[in-house]
């Protein structure tokens, strides 16, 4: 009978690591003559597995820490390698836990994620069977997207295994420490123009075909595109705001908040202003008070002022006057015609949406296939609207599943907020996460938020942490003091 004695657990761990090492050694011996690089990669893999099992908590936190620094290396396929390694290590660890009859930490929401991911697999199956708008020649692209979504489940499951082993605040702090390298690189980009090429060519699942050539003055940190950097900074902005409210020494968090807001403006993403407005409104709505209201207005006003103070920001705000949204003399048809030469990004989006919707009408029920909105459009660009993307890729059925997925996460956060002790750190974190998440569907109207893999990896890590038992008690009511 297996026991949970630490010595017994250590011996079992050593046994399994040894078995894995022997297996990898045999593979190395077989392939050493054919490809000399394979043994080196295999040895690195063995070292990674040994460290992962031997220092599990540090390994998981390290994976979360370095993820923000590799997006710009899409030419070397580092984000893809990271995703495959994350999935493989998680499956290996959970398999080891099951074989040794140890508890695997899960919750009901993770099983909801599993069901949603399995539903996405229906489009992968239907594609080679000829049931969608495209044929089986695009199967590899569809499988790649399915694996990308699978990594969100795995990071949730992996972080859940830290429950009762790592304080929840430590995981949140690790995500904030992941700002170090992206912000350092962004600072260099602001003062060294050569680090900002005029054509921010994008690659990988996060950034593929994001749109027309981007302006070279926009900072992107270690991300593939400034828009991805903006959503990552919004997440960091929310976590910093939460830390500010929970810490006794507030000045370091105030400095970090100002620094993140400064780089948030530096991305020069117009949709980021909408996200920030929604974030502030949702965050302040449940607890309207003079200090919180002034703080929220000050933060939003600072970002608007910084954005409007730059020449590029003034041009972006001024371009809104040439759109049907703010000019009654321009209808949608004329805006689409003007998009061919006026360099107005909003009019270009209208043209792209019109093209994608025309394609969708040919296969309205099940669409073209998972992750195939780019070949469906035929012009090499994503829709720049995640709702249209869900409609084109999955049809009406896919759009309903997509909206249900968003609503499920909102309901999950509502449940966590109601069940957390009033005034506790856990409840305040859940309220902050709600403000962040409700800002994302707003940005999805005009951007490719669904393609920001790193954002959703961190997001599902935070959802897992928010569901832990923080062992917090409601604050005791102070007895009323008698007047002197």
Number of C-alpha atoms within 10 A of each C-alpha: 3 10 11 11 9 9 10 12 15 13 12 15 18 15 12 15 18 13 12 15 19 13 11 17 15 12 14 19 12 12 13 14 11 9 11 11 11 16 19 13 12 16 15 12 15 18 12 15 22 18 13 18 18 15 11 16 15 13 16 20 19 14 15 21 21 16 19 25 19 20 27 21 16 19 11 11 14 16 23 19 12 16 22 16 17 19 20 14 18 23 15 13 18 18 13 18 14 11 9 16 13 14 10 16 15 16 13 9 16 19 12 15 19 16 12 17 17 13 13 21 16 13 26 23 17 19 21 16 11 11 17 24 21 19 15 18 10 17 21 11 16 23 17 15 18 19 16 20 19 18 23 25 22 23 26 24 22 24 24 22 22 20 18 12 9 14 13 20 15 11 20 22 15 16 22 18 15 18 20 13 17 21 21 12 17 23 16 16 19 18 10 10 13 11 15 20 14 14 11 18 16 19 18 19 19 24 24 18 20 23 20 13 12 15 15 15 16 24 29 29 30 22 27 23 25 22 26 26 28 29 25 22 23 22 21 23 24 23 21 24 18 20 24 18 14 14 11 8 11 12 11 12 17 15 12 17 20 16 13 20 21 15 22 28 25 24 24 25 20 17 17 23 19 14 23 25 17 19 25 22 15 19 23 18 12 9 10 11 11 9 9 15 17 12 14 19 16 12 17 17 13 16 22 15 12 16 24 17 11 14 9 15 20 12 12 19 12 10 17 16 13 18 23 18 12 11 11 10 9 16 12 15 13 13 21 20 14 18 19 12 8 13 12 18 17 20 25 22 20 22 20 22 21 17 16 23 17 14 19 26 13 12 20 20 17 22 30 28 33 29 26 23 25 19 15 22 20 12 11 14 17 28 30 24 22 22 22 23 28 26 27 35 29 31 24 18 15 24 22 14 17 19 13 13 14 15 12 15 17 16 12 17 22 14 13 20 20 11 12 22 18 15 12 16 19 25 21 21 26 25 22 24 24 22 23 26 21 16 23 22 19 16 23 19 16 21 23 24 23 19 21 20 22 22 22 18 21 22 20 20 24 22 22 24 24 24 22 17 12 19 9 14 11 10 10 6 6 6 6 6 6 5 4 3
